[in-house]
């Protein structure tokens, strides 16, 4: 009878370990996914900011005002 009880406790422990492992893996996966999304958003934001700075530098102060007006005339 004691052997059966030992086997039963061991089986419950094994099943509990598997369930706990699955739960823990899912939580860690979600957490890692959120971190990756945040890193991607930061990279994307920095790229957009850099492109905006380049556009301002190339657009506002680039060359003669009359030439800029001629270039922009077709865009309107």
PLY file of the C-alpha trace (Angstrom):
ply
format ascii 1.0
element vertex 76
property float x
property float y
property float z
element edge 75
property int vertex1
property int vertex2
end_header
0.00 0.00 0.00
2.84 2.37 0.81
4.42 1.64 -2.58
1.20 2.60 -4.33
1.02 5.83 -2.36
4.63 6.68 -3.26
3.94 6.03 -6.96
0.77 8.12 -6.78
2.58 11.08 -5.21
5.37 10.79 -7.79
2.85 10.72 -10.65
1.06 13.79 -9.33
4.40 15.53 -8.93
5.38 14.72 -12.52
2.06 15.91 -13.91
2.21 19.04 -11.77
5.75 19.74 -13.00
4.68 19.43 -16.61
1.71 21.75 -16.09
3.84 24.26 -14.22
6.49 24.12 -16.95
3.93 24.77 -19.68
2.44 27.68 -17.77
5.86 29.16 -17.00
6.95 28.82 -20.65
3.84 30.57 -21.87
4.33 33.46 -19.43
7.99 33.84 -20.42
7.07 33.71 -24.11
4.54 36.51 -23.75
7.02 38.58 -21.75
9.74 38.10 -24.37
7.27 38.98 -27.13
6.42 42.25 -25.43
10.11 43.10 -25.02
10.77 42.37 -28.68
7.83 44.54 -29.75
9.10 47.40 -27.60
12.61 47.10 -29.10
11.16 47.08 -32.63
9.04 50.14 -31.87
12.06 52.02 -30.50
14.12 51.14 -33.59
11.28 52.19 -35.88
10.83 55.46 -34.03
14.52 56.30 -34.21
14.55 55.56 -37.96
11.51 57.78 -38.51
13.05 60.59 -36.47
16.28 60.34 -38.45
14.40 60.39 -41.77
12.49 63.47 -40.60
15.68 65.24 -39.62
17.20 64.42 -43.00
14.10 65.73 -44.78
14.21 68.97 -42.81
17.91 69.43 -43.46
17.53 68.72 -47.18
14.28 70.64 -47.61
14.44 73.84 -45.65
17.99 75.02 -46.05
19.03 73.33 -49.27
20.13 75.83 -51.88
18.74 79.03 -53.23
15.16 79.95 -52.20
14.21 80.57 -55.83
15.38 77.07 -56.80
13.42 75.56 -53.93
10.32 77.43 -55.06
10.71 76.09 -58.60
11.16 72.53 -57.34
8.12 72.78 -55.06
5.95 74.40 -57.71
5.31 71.07 -59.45
4.40 69.36 -56.19
1.43 71.63 -55.51
0 1
1 2
2 3
3 4
4 5
5 6
6 7
7 8
8 9
9 10
10 11
11 12
12 13
13 14
14 15
15 16
16 17
17 18
18 19
19 20
20 21
21 22
22 23
23 24
24 25
25 26
26 27
27 28
28 29
29 30
30 31
31 32
32 33
33 34
34 35
35 36
36 37
37 38
38 39
39 40
40 41
41 42
42 43
43 44
44 45
45 46
46 47
47 48
48 49
49 50
50 51
51 52
52 53
53 54
54 55
55 56
56 57
57 58
58 59
59 60
60 61
61 62
62 63
63 64
64 65
65 66
66 67
67 68
68 69
69 70
70 71
71 72
72 73
73 74
74 75
